[in-house]
């Protein structure tokens, strides 16, 4: 059924893009209304949602505690698999795919990735797709668009679905909203929010979310503008030392009853005492090289993970390099008990000397 409020060229563009998703997907969502391409004022009610469907990993109940993923109705394990680590390195099929398989076997039921993980090859989505073609019903599958326009975001989604070997995402997110400029672009006419809303109304995605590393203010403004289902936020034990997310952003997300996913729990390992900094010349070629790390971190993995999990998050995602890391993290999640206020304060204090390297993502210059 067409929305007569849309101009004909908008209806035609949306219809063509929708049909390109493929015959099977078209059959599954045929007849769904195309979202209105318009500005999104604050306080707009959430669009209709689909039923969650049979996403169930039978190993989760024994594998680890679960929490509500906001108001989605999904019970998520408190440890989830991130799409970085070895999953963002091309040519690692022999390592990456067994990690995904084993994560599901151990009860992990939330898988995170993005259209930019792995560079042009998008190997993170490709690795996950090789498992999802057989085990799709066992995982709540989340990806992201880093694009700011509607059309570019649709192109990203079409490719994501193909690589992930699925006809839908459980969660599609705006990737890395760092500045007011990002917000203005995605919420403008022709911006990425139009693609997100259209995809949800067409039932190509079930839930919508935002992600961010840089500043709390832009993410708080996004939450006020639109009732997103989830937020993926950088949150580790050094958080309070530079542009804290836990001070105002986290309470606002709790107030909005969002699903809250913690990331950068180890700051790409820079918060861990077991991490050895690469030589300075190597760091200059790394994404996190904006802040040169000169010393190992100060926490062990238990302290890093439990600090994040003691806060009101639904789950934490961690990128994994090998099966031993995965086994350790799931074991820690299974044994989790909340830390006391004194323990939390002591861990945060331990990170002060290495806080900048642990929060390297807050020191990029953003346009």
N, C-alpha and C positions, 0 to 999 in steps of 0.2 A: 504494500500500500504506500503510495507516494504522499509526501507532506506538501500540500499545495502552497504552503507558505514559503517554500524554497523556490528561488529562481530556477528556470529550466536548466540553465547551464550547470548549476550546482547539483541538481538531481542527476543529470547525465553523467557528470564527473564521478560522483559517488557510486552510481550504479556500475559504471565500467570498472572502477577499482575493485568493487566488491566481487564482481564476476571473475576477475582475474585471479582470485584466491583459489579457484579450481572448482571442478564440478562437484566433488564430494562436499566441500565446504559450502558451496552455493546451495546445495540441496538441504543441508542442515539448517541454514539460516534464511532460506527463501521466504519472502513475504515480510521480513522485519522492516520496520520504518527506519528511514535514514534520519540521523539526528539533525536538528536545526542548526545551520551554520550562523551563529550569532554571538554577540558578546555575552560573557557569563557574569552577571552581577553577583555581588556578595549575597549569600543567603539563599541561593537557588536550591530547590530541593533536589535530592539525589535522583538520577534517572532510574527507571525500572531495572531490576537485576534478575538474572536467571537463577534457577535453583543451583545449589553448589554441585550437585552430581556426585557420582560414586568415587570420590578421591579418598582412597583408604589404603594405608600401608599396614598390613596385619602385624608387622614386627614392631610398630611404634609403641604400643602399650607396654611391652616388656623392655623396650630399648631405652626409654628415657621419659621423664615427666613431660606433660604437654600443657599448653596454655591456649586461651582463646586468641585467635588472630583478629582482634578487634570485634567488629560486628559481622564478620563474614560468615560466621557459623562453623569455621574450620578450627579444629584442634591441632595446633602445630607443635611438633617436638621442639624443645628449647634449644637444641643445636641443629643448625641447618647448613647445607653445603653451599658454599660460595662458588661463583663461576670463574674465579681468578685462580691464583696458584698455578699448578700444572695445567689446569684447564684452559688457560689463556696462552699456552705455548704450543705453537703448531708442531706437528710431527710427533706428538706424544700419545698417540692412540693406545699404545701398549701399557701406558701408566694411567692415563686419564680415565679410560673406560672402566677398568677394574675398580677404580676409586668410586665412580658413580654407582656401579653395581653393588659394591660392598656397603656404601652408605645406605642404600635402600634396604639391604639385608639387615643392617644394624638398627633400622627403625627411623632413619632420617626421612621426613616426608615433605620437606620444602626444599626446592632447588632454585637457586638464583643464577641468573645470567644476564647478559646485555648484548645488544647489537654491536657494541664496540669492543667487546672482550675478544682478544686474539687478533686485533687489527683487521686488515682487509679480508683475511680468510674466515673470520668469525668462527674460529675453531671451537670456542667455548660452547656456542650453540650447537655446532656440528657434533661434538662429542656427546653432549646430552641427548641429541636426537637419535644417536645410534642405540641408546638405551631406552629412550622414550617410545620408540617404535614397538617395543615389546612390553614395557612396564609403565605406560602412561598413567594408568589409573591409580598408581601407588604414590604419586607425587603431585603436590601443589606447585605448579610450574610458573615461574615469574621471569619476565624479561623487561627490557627498557628501550626507550628511544632517546637518543641524545640530540636528535633533530628538533628544531624549533618551529618548523612549519607543518601544516596539515599534510600536504602532499608528500613531503620527504618522510614524515613519520609513517604514513601509510606504506611507503615503499620499504621502510625498515621492518614494519610488521609483516608484510608479505614474505620477505626473505626469512625473518625469524621463524615463521610457521613452517616454511619449507625445510630449513635446517633442523628445526626441532622435531620434525616429522609428526606434527600434530595439526588438528584443525582449529585449535583454540588455545589461548593462554588463560590460566587462572588469574593472573595479575599482570597488567601492563602499566609501566611506570614512566614518568618524566624523569630522565636521568640528569642528576647533578644540577639542580636549580641553585645557582650560587649567588646571583645578584638580582637586583630589581630589574635590570635589563633583560635577564632571562625570563622573568615573570611577564614582563610587558610583551615580549615576543610570543610566548606560548599562549597567552590569553587574548592576543589581538585577533581580529578577523583574519582567517586564513592561517591561524597559529595551530600548534600541535594539539591544544585542548580539543579542537574540533575533531581531529582524528581519534583521540581517546574516547570521546563521547559517542561518535559514530560507531566505532568498533564495539563498544559495550552494548549499544542499542541493537546492533546487528548480531550480538551474541558471539562475536569472534573473540572477545575477552570478557571475563566475568567481573573483575574488580579493577579499580584504578588507584594508582598510588603515585607518590613523589619520592625523590631521593635527594640527598644533599650532604656535602662534606664541609662547606666553606663558612657560611654565616647563618646563624639562626634566623635573622630577621626576614630574609627572603622566603624561607620555608614557612615561617609563621604567617606571613602575608598570604602565601599560597593556600594554606589551610583555612584562612578566613574567607578567601574568595570562593572556595569550592569544597564540597564535602567528600574529600578523598577517603578511600577505605583504609589505606595504609600509608605509613611513612617509613622509609629506610634511611636511618641517620647514622652518621659517624659518631661513635660513642665508646670511648675507652677510659681507662683509669686516669689518664692525664687530662681529661676533658676540662676540668675546672681551671686549668692554668692558662688557657688561651681561648677566648671567644666561646665560652661554654654553651653546649647544647642542652645540658641537663638542668640549667638554671631556669629557663623560661620555655624553650621549645618542647622539652619532654613533658612538663606539666600540661601544656596546651594540648598536645596530642592525647594525653590521658583524658583530659576533660572532653575531648571530641570523640572518645571511645574508638580511637583508631587502632588498627593492628600496627604494632611498633616493632620494627626489625632493627637490631643493632648491628653495625658493621664497623670495620677498622678496629676491631677489638684488640688486635695486637699491633696495629699501625704497620701492617706488612712486616711483622716480626720485630720491628724496631723497639718495641716496648719490652721485649723478652731478653733476659740475661743470657740465654743460650745463643743469641744472634751475634754473628761476627760481621762488623761493618765491612763492605767491600772497599777496595782502595779508592781514594778520592777521584781518580780519573775514571773509574768504572761508574761511580755514583753520578757523575755528570751526564752519563748517557741513560740514566734510569729516570722513570717518571717521577719518583720521589726525590730526585737529586736536587730539587730546589732548596732543600735543607740538608746540608752535609752532616752525616752522622759520623762521629769520631769515636764512639764508645758503644759497647753493648747496652741493652736495656737493663732494667732493674727488677723485673717481675718474672715469675715463672708462669706457665700456661694456666695453672689452676687459679692463681691470683687474678690474672687478666680476664679469664672467662667468668669467674664467680663475681668479680666486681660488676661486670656488665649485667649478668643475670640477676643480681640482687636488686637491680633497678626495675621499674615497671615496664619491661619489654616483653614482647610475645616470644621472641626467639633471637638468637644471634647467628649470623652467617660468618663462616671462616673459609678462606681459600686454603686448599690442601695441596701439598707437594708429593706426598707418598702415603701408602696404606698405614704405616706406623703412626703418622700424625692423626689420621682419621680415627684409628682405633683408640688412641689416647684421648682425643676430644670427646668421642662418644662415651667413653668410660667416665670422664669427668662430668659430662652432662647427666649421666645416669645417677651419679653419686651426689649431685648438687644439693647443698643446703645453703640458705641465705646467710650472708655475712652480717655481723653486727655493725652498728654505727662506728664503733671504735676500730674495727677491722677495716671498714671502708675508708675511714680517714687515714689510717696508717698506710694503706696501699696507695692512696692518692698522694700522700706525702713522699713516698718512695719514688714516684715518677717525676717529681719536680726537676731533678737535674737533667733528665732526658726528655722533658715534656715537648720541647720543640720538634725533636726528631720523631717522636711518637704521634705528633699532630701535624706532620709535614703538609697535609692536605689543606690546612688552614692558612698557609703562607704563600699560595699562588697569587700572582697578580691576575685579577679578573676584570674583563672588559664590561 
